[in-house]
Amino acid sequence: MGRTVVVLGGGISGLAASYHLSRAPRPPRVVLVEGSERLGGWIRSVRGPGGAVFELGPRGIRPAGALGARTLLLVSELGLDSEVLPVRGDHPAARNRFLYVGGALHALPSGLRGLLRPSPPFSKPLFWAGLRELTAPRGKDPDETVHSFAERRLGPEVASLAMDSLCRGVFAGSSRELSVRSCFPSLFQAEQTHRSVLLGLLLGAGRSAPPPGSALVRQARAERWSQWSLRGGLEMLPQALTAHLTRRGVAVLRGQPVSGLSLQADGRWKVSLGDRCLEADHVISAVPASGDGVAALPFPSWGAGSGRFLVLSKLLPAEAAPLARVLGTIAAVSVAVVNLQYRGARLPVQGFGHLVPSSEDPGILGVVYDSVAFPEQDGSPPGLRVTVMLGGSWLQTLGTGGCASSQELFQQKAQEAAATQLGLSAPPSHCLVHLHKNCIPQYTLGHWKKLESAARFLAAHRLPLTLAGASYEGVAVNDCIESGRRAAAQALGTGPDR
């Protein structure tokens, strides 16, 4: 009998790993195990009134770079080209992003003209921050917080307004705790290689290997897409992957929480699933490294059923205790997502959305103007859709209070933000509230050491285990798909770049 590879976790990373395993020239037997009844992880799209699409998780994917191109190639391979909704480079959602500071929306400067003139909330033209950056000395530490790095190279205003907001928007985390080396590796590498972030990004852009090609990739480059979605929502991607896996003979087990992993005398894994066991020559773990809570929907009273939330640090056998300890230190934060739809309303500005620095509001991370980027998903008759993201330290300080009161609190806070920050004072015609517990891993200072330690342990003990998913090297959808591809290559014994 051939080799068996068991993939733990049916989010986008586990689905991508299973996909690439199944397409190998001599594919192993692949078993995908998911603890809940649905696949797709945090990618979830639901239909509202009139067919409007509401994204409970990620809502757009960036096509930039080799990783963005690989995801578009995957889309083509799955036959989804005709479903793609692009945001082209000349579109307001591509050109305009805002910061909400001092009770007002401020457009982030773009282009040379924008950098040369004063643009609130910054007191001086950002050109001066760029000039300062070109002459700042290279940092000497092997890692640094994002705030410290930005303050040192670009000044205190850029650090406390722009980078603070960016860390909240991408990681729902604090720039004073997150690692620049792990969260923004291109910035860290640019300084290390060229002594200047700006020079490094300019000079490094032309040197990367050409991304994989397809008609869709060429179109995205020609039209300078800033992001894209799918007509029925991003969940079409995991749904298409699942259908493909089933056709390829991959065994997909849903509602099967793993209770433990153990190594047998012959070096194979025993994967315990409650009332049954699987044997595997290799395990790819695409479940979170650590954390606790419930996967998609922690409030049964106002959402579909929830699955058990598995973490690798709790599944490993005693022999792998040092690895479990390292993985247990990779924390994650929760985010509340509130989807709002308004009838007959207009936004005061046109753009992708706005971010909110922690100094302005510790609870509101930002607001995405969904209808600007993807009006095709507004439903019929169309209604204005925005999504308010809540999280950060404010969310962590909330008690475990009653579920219903939490839902009401999130809805109230989101509607207040929409009214105050966007002038949407009328009550919404439709509202969805979801709390995603421990959904975004935090790459805090020294995260790279944890990854090195985990890799050393796996190599030294020759464990047939590969780590994939958002806990390690990137939280965006492209990063997760790439981590699945690389994990599959490792399990197959081929190089990750093939």
C-alpha positions in Angstrom: 0.0 0.0 0.0 1.2 3.6 -0.8 1.9 6.3 1.7 -0.8 8.0 3.6 -0.7 11.7 4.5 -3.3 13.1 7.0 -4.0 16.8 6.9 -5.4 18.3 10.1 -7.7 21.3 9.6 -10.0 22.1 6.7 -9.3 25.9 6.6 -7.8 27.4 3.4 -4.2 26.1 4.4 -5.4 22.5 4.9 -7.4 22.6 1.7 -4.4 24.0 -0.3 -2.1 21.4 1.2 -4.6 18.6 0.2 -5.0 20.1 -3.3 -1.3 20.1 -4.0 -0.8 16.6 -2.5 -3.7 15.2 -4.7 -2.1 16.7 -7.9 1.3 15.1 -7.4 2.5 12.8 -10.2 2.3 9.9 -7.8 -0.2 11.2 -5.1 -0.2 9.6 -1.7 -3.5 8.6 -0.1 -4.7 11.9 1.4 -7.1 12.2 4.4 -8.3 15.7 5.3 -9.7 15.9 8.9 -11.9 18.8 10.0 -13.3 19.1 13.5 -16.4 21.2 12.5 -19.1 20.4 9.9 -17.9 23.0 7.4 -14.7 23.6 5.5 -13.1 26.9 4.7 -12.1 28.1 8.2 -12.4 31.9 8.6 -13.4 32.4 5.0 -17.2 32.5 5.1 -19.7 34.2 2.9 -23.4 34.4 3.6 -26.3 35.6 1.5 -28.5 38.4 2.9 -31.7 40.1 1.7 -32.0 40.4 -2.1 -29.0 38.2 -2.6 -26.5 40.6 -1.1 -23.2 38.9 -0.1 -21.7 39.5 3.4 -18.2 38.3 4.2 -17.8 37.2 7.8 -14.0 36.9 7.3 -11.6 38.0 4.6 -13.3 39.9 1.8 -10.6 40.5 -0.9 -7.4 39.0 -2.0 -4.3 40.9 -3.2 -2.9 39.7 -6.6 0.6 41.3 -6.0 3.8 39.3 -6.2 4.5 35.6 -6.7 2.1 34.5 -4.0 -0.8 36.6 -5.4 -0.1 35.2 -8.8 -0.1 31.6 -7.5 -3.5 32.1 -5.9 -4.8 33.4 -9.2 -3.3 30.4 -11.0 -5.2 28.2 -8.4 -8.4 30.1 -9.2 -7.9 29.3 -12.9 -7.1 25.7 -12.3 -10.4 25.4 -10.4 -12.3 27.0 -13.3 -13.4 30.1 -11.4 -12.1 32.7 -13.9 -15.5 33.9 -14.9 -16.5 34.4 -11.2 -13.6 36.9 -10.4 -14.5 40.4 -9.5 -11.4 42.6 -9.9 -10.7 46.0 -8.4 -8.6 47.7 -11.1 -5.8 50.2 -10.4 -7.8 53.3 -11.4 -10.8 52.4 -9.2 -11.5 54.5 -6.0 -11.2 51.4 -3.9 -7.7 50.9 -5.2 -6.6 54.6 -5.0 -8.2 55.8 -1.8 -7.6 54.7 1.8 -8.4 56.8 4.8 -7.4 57.3 8.5 -10.0 58.4 11.0 -8.1 60.8 13.3 -9.3 63.7 15.4 -13.0 63.0 14.6 -12.4 63.3 10.8 -11.6 61.1 7.8 -8.2 61.9 6.2 -7.1 60.5 2.8 -3.7 58.8 2.9 -1.4 60.7 0.5 -0.6 58.9 -2.8 1.7 59.8 -5.6 4.5 62.4 -5.6 2.2 65.4 -5.3 0.6 63.9 -2.2 4.0 63.3 -0.6 5.2 66.8 -1.2 2.3 68.7 0.3 1.1 68.7 4.0 -1.6 66.2 4.4 -3.5 65.9 7.7 -3.4 64.1 10.1 0.4 64.4 9.5 1.8 67.8 10.5 4.5 67.8 7.8 4.7 66.4 4.2 5.6 62.7 4.2 8.4 63.6 1.9 10.4 64.6 5.0 9.8 61.3 6.7 11.1 59.7 3.5 14.2 61.9 3.5 14.8 61.0 7.1 14.4 57.3 6.3 17.1 57.5 3.5 19.7 58.8 6.0 18.8 56.8 9.1 21.4 54.2 10.2 20.7 50.5 10.0 19.2 48.8 13.1 21.6 46.5 15.0 19.0 44.3 16.7 18.0 40.9 15.2 14.3 41.9 15.7 12.4 45.0 16.7 8.8 46.0 17.4 6.9 47.6 14.4 6.5 50.8 16.4 10.2 51.1 17.3 11.2 50.3 13.7 8.8 52.9 12.2 9.7 55.5 14.8 13.4 55.1 14.2 13.2 55.2 10.5 10.1 57.4 9.7 9.4 59.4 12.8 6.9 59.4 15.7 3.9 60.6 13.7 4.1 57.8 11.1 4.7 55.3 13.8 1.8 56.3 16.1 -0.7 57.0 13.3 0.0 55.0 10.2 1.9 51.9 11.5 -0.3 51.7 14.6 -3.4 51.6 12.3 -1.8 49.2 9.8 -1.0 46.7 12.6 -4.6 47.0 13.9 -6.0 46.6 10.4 -3.9 43.5 9.4 -3.2 41.8 12.7 -5.8 43.3 15.1 -2.7 43.8 17.2 -0.4 46.4 18.8 2.5 47.8 16.8 4.3 48.1 20.2 4.2 44.3 20.6 4.3 42.9 17.0 7.6 42.0 15.4 8.7 43.9 12.2 10.9 41.0 11.2 7.9 38.5 11.1 4.9 40.8 10.4 6.6 42.9 7.6 9.5 40.9 6.5 10.0 42.9 3.3 10.6 46.1 5.3 13.0 44.3 7.7 14.9 42.8 4.8 15.0 46.0 2.8 16.8 47.7 5.7 19.2 44.8 6.3 20.2 44.6 2.6 20.1 48.2 1.5 20.3 50.1 4.8 17.1 51.9 3.6 13.5 50.6 3.5 12.6 52.9 0.6 15.7 52.0 -1.5 15.4 48.3 -0.6 11.8 48.2 -1.7 12.6 50.1 -5.0 15.6 48.1 -5.8 14.2 44.7 -4.7 11.0 45.0 -6.7 12.7 44.1 -10.0 14.7 41.2 -8.8 12.1 38.7 -7.6 11.5 35.6 -9.7 8.7 36.1 -12.3 5.4 34.9 -10.8 3.7 31.9 -12.4 1.7 32.9 -15.5 -1.9 32.5 -16.7 -4.3 34.6 -18.6 -5.8 35.8 -15.3 -2.4 36.7 -13.9 -1.5 38.7 -17.0 -4.9 40.5 -16.9 -4.3 41.4 -13.2 -0.9 42.8 -14.0 -2.1 44.7 -17.1 -5.0 46.3 -15.3 -3.0 46.8 -12.0 -5.6 45.1 -9.8 -5.3 46.0 -6.1 -7.5 43.1 -5.0 -10.2 40.8 -6.2 -13.1 38.7 -4.9 -15.5 36.1 -6.3 -19.1 36.8 -7.4 -20.7 34.7 -4.7 -18.2 35.7 -2.1 -14.7 34.4 -1.2 -16.1 31.1 0.2 -16.5 30.0 -3.4 -12.7 29.3 -3.3 -12.8 26.7 -0.4 -16.0 25.3 -1.9 -14.4 24.7 -5.3 -11.3 23.2 -3.6 -13.5 20.8 -1.6 -15.3 19.7 -4.8 -12.0 19.2 -6.5 -10.6 17.1 -3.7 -13.6 14.9 -3.6 -13.3 14.3 -7.4 -9.6 13.4 -6.9 -10.4 10.8 -4.3 -9.3 12.6 -1.2 -11.1 11.4 1.9 -12.7 14.5 3.5 -13.8 13.8 7.1 -16.0 16.6 8.6 -17.2 16.8 12.2 -14.2 14.7 13.3 -12.2 16.5 16.0 -8.8 15.0 16.6 -8.2 14.1 20.2 -4.5 13.3 20.0 -1.4 12.3 18.0 0.9 9.5 19.0 4.0 8.0 17.4 4.1 4.2 16.9 7.1 1.9 17.0 7.4 1.9 13.2 7.6 5.7 13.1 4.1 6.2 11.8 1.5 8.4 13.4 -1.7 7.3 15.1 -4.3 10.0 14.7 -7.1 9.6 17.3 -10.5 10.8 16.3 -12.8 10.1 19.2 -14.2 6.7 18.3 -11.7 5.8 15.6 -8.0 6.0 14.6 -6.1 6.8 11.4 -2.6 5.8 10.6 -0.4 8.2 8.7 3.2 8.2 7.3 3.1 12.0 7.5 0.9 14.6 9.1 0.5 18.1 7.9 -0.9 20.3 10.7 -3.0 23.2 9.4 -4.7 23.8 12.8 -3.6 26.8 14.9 -0.4 26.4 17.0 -2.2 27.4 20.2 -5.1 29.3 21.7 -8.4 28.1 22.9 -12.1 28.9 22.1 -14.5 27.9 19.4 -13.9 28.1 15.7 -16.3 30.1 13.6 -19.3 30.9 15.8 -19.0 31.0 19.6 -22.6 32.1 20.2 -24.8 29.2 19.3 -27.9 31.3 20.0 -27.1 33.6 17.0 -25.2 31.5 14.5 -25.0 28.1 12.9 -23.5 25.3 14.9 -19.9 25.6 16.0 -17.1 23.0 15.8 -14.5 22.3 18.4 -11.4 24.4 18.0 -8.3 22.3 17.8 -4.7 23.5 18.5 -1.6 21.6 17.7 0.2 22.3 21.0 -2.5 20.3 22.9 -2.5 17.4 20.4 1.2 16.5 20.4 2.5 13.4 22.3 4.8 13.6 25.3 7.9 13.0 23.2 7.2 16.3 21.5 6.7 18.3 24.7 9.5 20.8 23.8 7.8 21.5 20.5 4.4 21.9 22.2 5.8 24.4 24.6 7.2 26.6 21.8 3.9 26.4 19.9 2.0 27.2 23.0 3.6 30.7 23.1 2.2 31.7 19.7 -0.9 33.6 20.9 -3.9 34.8 18.9 -6.4 37.6 19.2 -10.2 37.7 18.6 -12.0 40.0 16.2 -15.7 40.9 16.2 -17.0 41.5 12.6 -20.2 43.5 12.2 -21.7 43.5 8.7 -24.2 46.4 8.1 -26.4 47.2 5.2 -28.3 50.5 4.7 -31.1 51.3 2.3 -30.8 54.6 0.4 -27.6 55.7 2.1 -24.5 57.2 0.6 -20.9 57.3 1.9 -19.2 60.7 2.4 -16.1 59.4 0.6 -15.2 56.7 -2.0 -12.4 54.3 -1.2 -11.5 50.9 0.2 -12.2 51.9 3.8 -10.6 53.5 6.8 -8.4 52.5 9.7 -8.6 53.9 13.2 -5.5 54.3 15.3 -5.6 53.0 18.9 -5.3 56.6 20.2 -8.6 57.5 18.5 -10.7 54.5 19.5 -9.2 51.4 21.2 -12.1 49.2 20.1 -12.8 50.0 16.5 -10.0 48.7 14.2 -11.5 50.1 11.0 -14.4 50.1 8.6 -14.4 48.5 5.1 -16.6 50.1 2.4 -17.7 46.8 0.8 -20.1 48.4 -1.7 -17.3 50.6 -3.2 -15.0 47.7 -4.1 -17.7 45.1 -5.0 -21.0 46.7 -5.9 -21.9 43.5 -7.8 -22.5 42.0 -4.3 -25.0 44.6 -3.1 -28.1 42.6 -3.9 -31.3 43.7 -5.5 -32.5 46.3 -4.8 -28.9 47.3 -3.9 -28.1 48.5 -0.4 -24.9 50.1 0.9 -22.7 47.5 2.7 -20.0 48.3 5.2 -18.2 46.1 7.7 -17.0 47.3 11.0 -14.1 45.4 12.6 -13.8 45.5 16.4 -10.9 44.1 18.4 -7.6 45.1 20.1 -7.1 45.7 23.7 -10.7 46.8 24.2 -12.0 43.4 23.2 -9.6 41.6 25.5 -10.7 43.7 28.5 -14.4 42.6 28.0 -15.6 40.0 30.5 -16.9 36.7 29.3 -20.4 38.2 29.9 -23.6 36.8 28.4 -23.6 35.9 24.7 -26.7 38.0 23.9 -25.3 41.1 25.7 -22.0 40.7 23.8 -23.8 40.6 20.5 -25.9 43.7 21.4 -22.7 45.5 22.6 -20.8 44.8 19.3 -23.8 45.8 17.2 -24.3 49.0 19.2 -20.6 50.0 19.0 -20.5 49.2 15.2 -23.6 51.3 14.5 -22.2 54.2 16.6 -18.9 54.0 14.6 -20.8 54.0 11.3 -22.9 57.0 12.4 -20.0 59.0 13.9 -17.3 58.2 11.3 -19.4 57.9 8.1 -22.6 59.8 8.9 -24.7 56.6 8.5 -27.1 57.7 11.3 -30.3 55.8 10.2 -30.6 52.3 11.5 -29.3 49.6 9.2 -31.7 47.5 7.2 -29.7 44.3 7.9 -27.0 43.5 10.5 -24.8 40.4 11.2 -22.6 40.1 14.2 -19.9 37.4 14.6 -17.1 37.1 17.1 -14.1 35.1 15.7 -12.2 33.8 18.7 -8.5 33.6 18.4 -8.6 34.1 14.7 -5.4 36.1 14.1 -2.1 34.8 15.4 0.2 37.4 16.9 3.8 37.5 15.7 5.3 39.2 18.7 8.9 40.2 19.2 11.2 37.2 18.7 8.6 35.2 16.7 11.4 34.1 14.3 13.2 32.4 17.2 10.1 30.3 17.9 9.9 29.2 14.3 13.7 28.3 14.2 13.3 26.3 17.5 10.3 24.4 16.1 12.2 23.6 12.8 15.3 22.5 14.8 13.2 20.1 16.9 11.4 18.6 13.9 14.7 18.1 12.0 16.6 16.7 15.0 13.9 14.1 15.8 13.0 13.5 12.1 9.3 13.8 13.0 7.1 13.2 9.9 5.2 16.4 10.7 4.9 19.6 8.7 3.4 22.9 10.0 1.1 25.0 7.9 -1.3 27.8 8.4 -1.5 31.4 9.8 0.3 30.7 13.0 3.7 30.8 11.4 4.6 32.9 8.3 1.8 35.2 7.3 -1.9 35.6 8.1 -3.3 36.7 4.7 -5.2 34.3 2.5 -2.2 34.2 0.0 0.2 33.4 2.8 -2.0 30.5 4.0 -2.4 29.0 0.6 1.3 29.2 0.1 2.0 27.6 3.4 -0.2 24.7 2.3 1.6 24.4 -1.0 5.0 24.3 0.7 3.8 21.8 3.3 2.6 19.5 0.5 6.0 19.8 -1.2 7.8 18.9 2.0 5.5 15.9 2.7 6.1 14.7 -0.9 9.9 15.2 -0.6 10.0 17.8 -3.3 11.4 21.3 -3.1 8.8 24.0 -2.2 9.6 26.0 -5.4 8.7 23.3 -7.8 
